[in-house]
Amino acid sequence: MAKITFTVNDKLYRKQMRKIEGYVNKTMPRVALQEYKKNTPKDSGNARRKTKRRNNEIIGDYPYSGVLDDGLFPNPPKAGTGKTTQGYSTQAKQGMAKPTIKELTKQFNAFVRKT
């Protein structure tokens, strides 16, 4: 029976892990906020303006943030019409978190593959 051996370059592995750690801790929170805001439906602009990042958490500092994140929309809309279909947002049917997580996962996997 043939014997198989392999070695791991510990120094290279640690370097790659530091790169990934830096990406996760520094780049991803910033990208997450941008993506989350991009997915936020726009009526008056209040939700996008008042969405902030605190300690790597995205905070919707407005009373209807949970409504929007569930894919719903304030009823009646603050401004304009045609923003909802039976109370569901026509701009963000899935809310903001699900599409944001999907995009972050895609970007993270691409970063790891090239590292």
C-alpha positions in Angstrom: 0.0 0.0 0.0 1.3 3.5 -0.9 1.9 5.9 1.8 0.6 9.5 1.3 2.1 12.4 3.1 1.6 16.1 2.9 2.9 19.2 4.6 1.2 22.5 5.5 3.0 25.8 5.2 2.0 27.2 8.6 3.4 30.6 7.8 1.4 30.9 4.6 -1.7 29.6 6.3 -1.5 32.2 9.1 -0.9 35.0 6.6 -4.0 34.0 4.6 -6.1 33.7 7.8 -5.0 37.3 8.8 -6.1 38.5 5.4 -9.5 36.9 5.9 -9.8 38.1 9.4 -9.0 41.7 8.3 -11.6 41.4 5.5 -14.3 40.1 7.9 -13.6 42.7 10.6 -12.9 45.8 8.6 -14.3 45.5 5.1 -17.4 43.4 5.5 -19.2 45.7 8.1 -18.7 48.7 5.7 -19.9 46.7 2.7 -22.8 45.3 4.7 -24.1 48.8 5.6 -23.8 49.9 1.9 -25.6 46.8 0.7 -28.3 47.1 3.4 -29.0 50.8 2.5 -29.0 49.9 -1.2 -31.7 47.3 -0.4 -33.8 49.7 1.7 -36.9 50.9 -0.1 -37.0 54.6 -0.7 -40.1 56.7 -0.1 -38.9 59.9 1.6 -35.3 58.8 2.2 -35.7 58.7 6.0 -34.9 55.0 6.3 -31.7 55.2 4.3 -30.6 58.3 6.1 -31.2 56.9 9.6 -29.7 53.5 9.0 -26.3 53.5 10.8 -23.6 51.0 11.9 -22.7 50.8 15.6 -20.1 48.2 16.7 -20.6 46.1 13.6 -24.4 46.1 13.9 -26.7 47.8 11.5 -29.2 49.9 13.4 -32.4 51.3 11.8 -33.0 54.3 14.0 -36.7 54.9 12.9 -39.9 53.3 14.3 -40.8 51.2 11.3 -37.4 49.6 10.7 -38.8 46.1 11.6 -41.7 46.6 9.2 -39.3 47.3 6.3 -37.0 44.5 7.1 -39.9 42.1 7.0 -40.6 43.2 3.4 -43.6 45.3 4.4 -44.0 49.0 4.1 -45.5 51.7 6.3 -49.2 51.9 5.6 -50.0 54.4 4.4 -46.7 55.4 2.7 -45.2 58.6 4.0 -45.0 60.1 0.5 -46.2 59.1 -2.9 -48.3 56.2 -4.0 -47.7 52.9 -5.8 -45.0 51.8 -3.2 -47.0 48.8 -1.9 -48.9 45.8 -3.1 -51.3 44.7 -0.4 -48.9 46.3 2.2 -45.8 44.6 0.8 -43.0 46.9 -0.5 -42.7 46.8 -4.2 -39.0 47.9 -3.8 -37.9 45.4 -1.2 -40.2 42.4 -1.2 -37.7 40.3 0.8 -36.8 43.0 3.2 -33.2 44.2 3.5 -31.4 41.6 5.6 -31.9 38.5 3.4 -30.6 40.1 0.2 -27.8 41.7 2.1 -26.7 38.4 3.7 -26.9 36.7 0.3 -24.7 39.3 -1.3 -22.2 39.3 1.6 -21.9 35.5 1.4 -21.2 35.8 -2.3 -18.5 38.5 -1.8 -16.9 36.6 1.1 -16.7 33.4 -0.9 -15.1 35.2 -3.8 -12.6 36.9 -1.5 -11.6 33.5 0.1 -11.3 31.8 -3.3 -8.8 34.5 -4.5 -6.8 34.6 -1.2 
